[in-house]
Amino acid sequence: MRKYDEYKREVLRKIHDGQSVAGVARELGVAENLLLNWKREATKFSSDAERENIALRKKLREVEMERDTLKVSIAGNPQ
């Protein structure tokens, strides 16, 4: 049971770090619905700090993507 809990935590970490549920499901060869249920269950029992941490990670990924897009744009248009 302990290895299963560690496995679930690792899968949820991948999802919270920005990998899509569909991508993780394909990578692991499991049903997307299973991962969505795990995610929903984990969110339901999360503390406010954990939920805030997840939201901040999501925002950070968005800002990093915007930054990378701007870098590419600037590199493509030297002045």
Backbone as a chain_set.jsonl record, in Angstrom:
{"seq": "MRKYDEYKREVLRKIHDGQSVAGVARELGVAENLLLNWKREATKFSSDAERENIALRKKLREVEMERDTLKVSIAGNPQ", "coords": {"N": [[0.825, -1.192, 0.0], [2.011, 1.192, 0.682], [3.836, 1.764, -1.397], [2.03, 2.181, -3.444], [0.728, 4.537, -2.578], [2.905, 6.299, -2.709], [3.35, 6.202, -5.439], [0.951, 7.355, -6.391], [1.281, 9.951, -5.332], [3.529, 10.805, -6.773], [2.52, 10.765, -9.39], [0.503, 12.725, -9.158], [2.127, 14.904, -8.57], [3.416, 15.279, -11.001], [1.256, 16.129, -12.551], [0.473, 18.461, -11.178], [2.751, 19.907, -11.601], [2.508, 20.737, -14.138], [2.238, 18.987, -16.313], [-0.046, 17.569, -18.598], [-3.127, 15.918, -17.731], [-4.01, 14.047, -19.562], [-1.624, 13.525, -20.966], [0.02, 12.422, -18.958], [-1.489, 10.182, -18.32], [-1.34, 8.744, -20.741], [1.431, 8.319, -20.824], [1.784, 6.616, -18.634], [0.063, 4.587, -19.176], [-2.52, 4.369, -18.159], [-6.013, 4.921, -17.316], [-7.455, 8.057, -18.1], [-9.566, 9.019, -16.547], [-9.128, 7.825, -14.063], [-6.877, 9.202, -13.123], [-7.939, 11.774, -13.028], [-9.83, 11.41, -11.011], [-8.107, 10.869, -8.835], [-6.822, 13.327, -8.698], [-8.96, 15.054, -8.078], [-9.736, 13.983, -5.599], [-7.398, 14.425, -4.091], [-7.326, 17.202, -4.091], [-9.617, 17.806, -2.681], [-8.978, 17.068, -0.086], [-6.871, 18.686, 0.516], [-4.875, 21.159, 2.18], [-5.342, 24.704, 2.731], [-2.933, 25.971, 2.213], [-1.628, 24.106, 0.578], [-3.322, 24.118, -1.668], [-2.987, 26.771, -2.446], [-0.271, 26.697, -3.095], [-0.324, 24.993, -5.337], [-1.816, 26.605, -7.1], [-0.065, 28.775, -7.353], [2.144, 27.541, -8.554], [1.009, 26.899, -11.001], [0.51, 29.47, -12.037], [3.162, 30.382, -12.192], [4.172, 28.675, -14.199], [2.67, 29.631, -16.365], [3.642, 32.276, -16.592], [6.319, 31.733, -17.136], [6.044, 30.523, -19.648], [5.079, 32.705, -21.12], [7.308, 34.396, -20.929], [9.222, 32.842, -22.306], [8.085, 32.836, -24.835], [8.283, 35.542, -25.465], [11.086, 35.792, -25.52], [11.723, 34.249, -27.778], [10.404, 35.717, -29.697], [11.77, 38.17, -29.603], [14.35, 37.32, -30.285], [13.89, 36.56, -32.879], [13.476, 38.942, -34.173], [15.77, 40.889, -34.538], [17.118, 44.131, -33.881]], "CA": [[0.0, 0.0, 0.0], [2.884, 2.354, 0.775], [4.348, 2.051, -2.735], [0.901, 2.713, -4.21], [0.563, 5.931, -2.158], [4.032, 7.042, -3.273], [3.075, 6.264, -6.876], [-0.093, 8.368, -6.583], [1.87, 11.271, -5.069], [4.41, 11.135, -7.9], [1.644, 11.067, -10.525], [-0.126, 14.02, -8.889], [3.159, 15.925, -8.68], [3.589, 15.541, -12.431], [0.103, 16.904, -13.011], [0.555, 19.789, -10.566], [3.909, 20.605, -12.167], [2.175, 21.256, -15.455], [1.959, 17.996, -17.34], [-1.488, 17.364, -18.742], [-3.65, 14.645, -17.234], [-4.017, 13.133, -20.704], [-0.248, 13.137, -21.244], [0.494, 11.524, -17.892], [-2.223, 8.922, -18.478], [-0.732, 8.033, -21.873], [2.783, 7.909, -20.429], [1.725, 5.517, -17.666], [-0.824, 3.542, -19.664], [-3.698, 4.244, -17.285], [-7.17, 5.694, -17.759], [-7.475, 9.463, -17.714], [-10.549, 9.199, -15.467], [-8.499, 7.436, -12.802], [-6.031, 10.311, -12.681], [-8.828, 12.885, -12.672], [-10.384, 11.088, -9.688], [-7.03, 11.075, -7.857], [-6.608, 14.77, -8.583], [-10.121, 15.596, -7.368], [-9.641, 13.509, -4.213], [-6.278, 15.114, -3.439], [-7.706, 18.603, -3.913], [-10.657, 17.863, -1.65], [-8.363, 16.897, 1.232], [-5.698, 19.552, 0.615], [-4.972, 22.34, 3.034], [-5.347, 25.957, 1.989], [-1.559, 26.235, 1.776], [-1.344, 23.226, -0.558], [-4.07, 24.627, -2.821], [-2.322, 27.994, -2.876], [0.975, 26.276, -3.729], [-0.679, 24.49, -6.667], [-2.2, 27.758, -7.916], [1.143, 29.555, -7.636], [2.933, 26.794, -9.545], [0.33, 27.063, -12.288], [0.778, 30.837, -12.481], [4.568, 30.434, -12.554], [4.303, 28.035, -15.512], [2.115, 30.551, -17.358], [4.573, 33.393, -16.746], [7.506, 31.199, -17.818], [5.702, 30.342, -21.056], [5.035, 34.044, -21.71], [8.697, 34.835, -21.032], [9.872, 32.095, -23.381], [7.519, 33.334, -26.089], [8.897, 36.849, -25.719], [12.484, 35.571, -25.894], [11.723, 33.773, -29.167], [9.972, 36.857, -30.519], [12.88, 39.144, -29.633], [15.449, 36.701, -31.029], [13.517, 36.511, -34.277], [13.394, 40.296, -34.715], [16.875, 41.752, -34.048], [16.988, 45.51, -34.384]], "C": [[0.869, 1.255, 0.0], [3.426, 2.753, -0.599], [3.258, 2.653, -3.606], [0.675, 4.181, -3.863], [1.683, 6.803, -2.713], [3.839, 7.234, -4.775], [2.033, 7.35, -7.168], [0.463, 9.771, -6.368], [2.753, 11.724, -6.233], [3.577, 11.512, -9.137], [1.007, 12.442, -10.34], [0.885, 15.156, -8.967], [3.391, 16.297, -10.143], [2.469, 16.428, -12.955], [0.171, 18.321, -12.456], [1.737, 20.593, -11.087], [3.689, 21.015, -13.618], [1.958, 20.247, -16.555], [0.454, 17.77, -17.402], [-1.883, 15.999, -18.196], [-3.614, 13.617, -18.364], [-2.609, 12.629, -21.02], [0.295, 12.163, -20.219], [-0.199, 10.167, -18.015], [-1.642, 8.095, -19.615], [0.636, 7.475, -21.493], [2.756, 6.669, -19.541], [0.839, 4.361, -18.12], [-2.003, 3.289, -18.751], [-4.811, 5.136, -17.819], [-7.096, 7.123, -17.231], [-8.415, 9.7, -16.535], [-9.979, 8.827, -14.105], [-7.669, 8.586, -12.247], [-6.866, 11.524, -12.293], [-9.463, 12.656, -11.308], [-9.346, 11.304, -8.593], [-6.816, 12.56, -7.61], [-7.732, 15.416, -7.778], [-10.065, 15.231, -5.884], [-8.544, 14.256, -3.46], [-6.623, 16.565, -3.166], [-8.703, 18.753, -2.778], [-10.047, 17.814, -0.246], [-7.113, 17.751, 1.435], [-5.947, 20.692, 1.591], [-5.006, 23.582, 2.145], [-3.959, 26.26, 1.431], [-1.198, 25.369, 0.565], [-2.07, 23.701, -1.813], [-3.438, 25.904, -3.353], [-1.01, 27.665, -3.601], [0.716, 25.779, -5.149], [-1.028, 25.649, -7.593], [-0.979, 28.595, -8.29], [2.047, 28.854, -8.654], [2.337, 26.95, -10.937], [0.617, 28.445, -12.862], [2.232, 30.983, -12.926], [4.795, 29.82, -13.932], [3.786, 28.958, -16.613], [3.076, 31.7, -17.636], [5.845, 32.933, -17.463], [7.237, 30.996, -19.308], [5.65, 31.689, -21.778], [6.448, 34.581, -21.925], [9.403, 34.154, -22.19], [9.369, 32.554, -24.746], [8.136, 34.675, -26.447], [10.356, 36.709, -26.134], [12.589, 35.17, -27.361], [11.377, 34.936, -30.099], [11.103, 37.869, -30.672], [14.039, 38.589, -30.451], [15.163, 36.667, -32.527], [13.472, 37.857, -34.957], [14.516, 41.179, -34.18], [16.768, 43.124, -34.673], [18.322, 46.199, -34.436]], "O": [[0.51, 2.264, -0.608], [3.471, 3.938, -0.931], [3.528, 3.539, -4.418], [0.452, 4.993, -4.76], [1.434, 7.929, -3.142], [4.132, 8.301, -5.314], [2.211, 8.162, -8.076], [0.153, 10.683, -7.134], [2.723, 12.89, -6.627], [3.902, 12.469, -9.84], [0.979, 13.24, -11.277], [0.538, 16.26, -9.388], [3.541, 17.471, -10.483], [2.712, 17.366, -13.714], [-0.05, 19.283, -13.192], [1.73, 21.822, -11.024], [4.583, 21.576, -14.251], [1.529, 20.621, -17.646], [-0.23, 17.781, -16.378], [-1.093, 15.055, -18.196], [-3.238, 12.464, -18.155], [-2.42, 11.447, -21.309], [0.955, 11.186, -20.573], [0.433, 9.125, -17.835], [-1.467, 6.884, -19.478], [0.962, 6.326, -21.791], [3.599, 5.781, -19.675], [0.86, 3.284, -17.524], [-2.44, 2.15, -18.581], [-4.579, 5.997, -18.667], [-6.728, 7.364, -16.081], [-8.108, 10.482, -15.635], [-10.317, 9.454, -13.1], [-7.743, 8.907, -11.06], [-6.537, 12.225, -11.336], [-9.62, 13.597, -10.53], [-9.662, 11.857, -7.539], [-6.65, 12.999, -6.472], [-7.476, 16.234, -6.894], [-10.316, 16.072, -5.021], [-8.743, 14.67, -2.318], [-6.255, 17.105, -2.123], [-8.642, 19.711, -2.007], [-10.555, 18.455, 0.675], [-6.381, 17.565, 2.407], [-7.081, 21.125, 1.795], [-4.73, 23.506, 0.948], [-3.828, 26.748, 0.309], [-0.54, 25.839, -0.364], [-1.497, 23.689, -2.902], [-3.359, 26.103, -4.565], [-0.684, 28.292, -4.609], [1.466, 26.115, -6.066], [-0.59, 25.679, -8.743], [-0.874, 29.07, -9.421], [2.643, 29.504, -9.512], [3.057, 27.112, -11.923], [0.931, 28.573, -14.045], [2.506, 31.639, -13.931], [5.528, 30.381, -14.747], [4.397, 29.055, -17.677], [3.299, 32.057, -18.793], [6.385, 33.657, -18.299], [8.105, 31.266, -20.137], [6.117, 31.808, -22.911], [6.751, 35.151, -22.974], [10.101, 34.804, -22.968], [10.143, 32.648, -25.699], [8.474, 34.916, -27.605], [10.817, 37.436, -27.015], [13.434, 35.681, -28.097], [11.988, 35.105, -31.154], [11.351, 38.363, -31.772], [14.648, 39.321, -31.232], [16.081, 36.737, -33.344], [13.434, 37.929, -36.186], [14.249, 42.125, -33.44], [16.382, 43.271, -35.833], [18.401, 47.361, -34.833]]}, "num_chains": 1, "name": "protein.A"}
